[in-house]
Amino acid sequence: MAQFFQIHPENPQARLVSQAADIVSSGGVIAFPTDSAYALGCRLGEKLAVERIRGIRQLNKDHNFTLMCRDLSELASYAKVDNQMFRLLKNHTPGPFTFIMPATSEVPRRLLHPKRKTIGLRVPDNAIAQALLEALGEPLMTCSLIMPGDEQPLTDPYDIRETLEHHVELVIDGGFCGLEATTVVDLTGDEAALVRQGCGSIDEIIG
């Protein structure tokens, strides 16, 4: 049975955030709010937890997870960032964007795109997600909480608890946080390319 924490969306309670981080560190899967929509998350490199998320979402082995980082400096540990990328990232992080980038050797091979050796990375503009990342001291492997057959993510924490109470260790109630997933931008080519339009405005990135 999943635990259910009600965490304040602007002033997260440190005790509950610490408990949530402990659950992740112990190999647990959590549902939590972000600046775009609710997401599923687990510890980087926790193979069993990643497979459980694949099962919940019914994802195939080629689906790219997103690595959620605290800030730009942490993101740069997991992606190869040139000067042009850095300027773009600095202007759009934190925010509701996922950037597809060439991965460094810090990223486990099984989490990479099998042919391109890329990884999706993001820095969330959400107090709960940021507090959780700070308490963990490492990134989270995440994906949007879109159930099989649905087109939009789950948004009501009580619906999430009812749906996933036997499939995750924790549901964090952080209130309503949006209906759309992140905007996905591919930065592996000569110019930025839109992969998926979400809640982040693409106008300033792709002109």
N, C-alpha and C positions, 0 to 999 in steps of 0.2 A: 504494500500500500504506500503510495507516494506521500511524502510530507508536503505541507502547504504553508508557505511563508507569505505573509502580507508585509511587503517592504515598501516604505514610503518612496514615491517616485522622484522626489527632489532631495530628500535627506535620508538616505538609506541607513537603517539601524545597523551599526557596526557588528553587534552580536549575531544578528541573523545573517549578515553577509559572510561573516567568518564561518558560521555553520554551513552555509551553502558552499563555500570554497572547500571546506573539509569533505563534503559529499563528493564534489568533483574530484578532489585529490585522491579519494578512495576508490575511484573508478566508476562513480555514478553518472547517470544521464539526467540532465535537468531541462526543464522548460522555463524560459526566462524572457523578460521584455528587452527590446532594443529600441533604437531610434526609428526603425522602420516597421517591424512587426514582431510578434513573439517568435522565438527560435528554440531549437533543440541544441544542447551543447554538451561536450564532454572534454576530458583532458587530452591534449595533444599526445598522440602515440599510444593511446589506450585502445588497443585493437578490438577487444570485446565490446567496449562501449560504442565504438564507431559502427561495428556490425549490428548492434542493437538499434542504432539510429537508422541504419539502412533498412532494417526490418520494419520499424515503425512507419517510415516513409515509403517503403517498398521501392527502394532505389536500386538501380543496377550498379555493378562494380565500377563503371566508368563515370559515375556522378562525381562531380567536383565538390568537395566540402569547402567552406570558407574558414580561413584562419583569422580569428578576431583578436586584434592586438590593442594594447593600452594606448600606444602613441606611435608617432612616425619613426622614432628611433628603434622601437621594438620591431615594427614592421620591416625595417631595413635589415634585420637579422635573418629574416626568412625569405626575402626577395632581393634580386639583383636590381639595384636602383641607380640609374644614371642621373645626370644633372637635370635633364628635361623632365624625367619622371618625378624627381624630387620636388621641383617647383610646382608641378601639377598636384602632387599629393599634399604638399604643404598648404595649398589653397583650398583643398576639399576634404581635409581630415581635421577633426572628426566630422563624420557626416554619413548619410544613408547611401553610401557607395561601396560596391565591391570591385576591387581592381584585380584583373587577371595579369599576373606578372611571372617572369622567369624565377623559379625557386632556387634557393641555395641548398647546400647539403644538410642544413639544419632540419629540413622537412623530410619526414619519413617517406620512403619511395612509394609505399602503397597509397599515399594520400595525394600523389601527383597525378596530373593528366598523363595517361600511359604513353602517349606519343610525344607530346610537346614539353613535358617536364615543367609544367606551370602550376601555379597555385593561386586561388582567390584569396585576397587579403582585404581586411577592412578595419577601421577604427570607429567605434560607435560613439554617437553623441547622446548618451543616455546615462544618467547618474547611477542606476542600479548595475548596468553592465560594466561601467567603468570601475565601480567599487568592487565588483566581483573579480574583475581582471587584476586589480591592485592587490586584493587579498590573496589571489592565486599566485601572483608573481610570475605568471607565464600565460601564453595565449590559450584561447579556447577553440576547439574544433566545433564549428556550428553549421547549421542549415536552417532555412525558414521552416516554420511549423505548419506546413501545408500537408494535410492528410490525403491519402490516396483517393482520387476521384474528385477532390476539391480543386477549385481554381484560386482561392484566396486563403491566406493563413488564418488559423484560429485566432480570435481576438479576445474572447471572454475567458478570464482565468478559471472560472468555475466550470465552463464547458471543457477547458483543457484538462482540469483535474478529473472530471467525469470520464473523458475519453482516454486519458493516459495513466490513470491511477495505478494500474497494474503493469505499466511499461516503463516508467521512469521513477527515480528515487525522490525527486523534488519538483514541485511546481511553484514558481515565484509569482505571486500576484503583485504586479506593479501598476495596475490600472490599465486603461486603454492606451495603446501605443501605436495604432495605425493599422490599415488594411493591406498595405502594399509591401512587397519585399523591396530589397535594395535595388538601385540601378547598377547594372554590371557593365564595366568598361574594360575592354581589352587593351593593355598597354604593351603588348609584345611586338607590335609592328612599328612601322615608321611613324604612324599617327594613331592617336587614340580612336578606338572603334566601339560603337555601342553594341552590346550583346543582348541586354534586356533593359527595357525602360521600366523603372520602378518609381519610387517616391522622390528620388534625388533628381534635381534639374540638370539636364545634360547640356544646356545651351552654352555655358561658359567653358565646358570641356571640349566639346566638338563644335567648332564654329564653321 
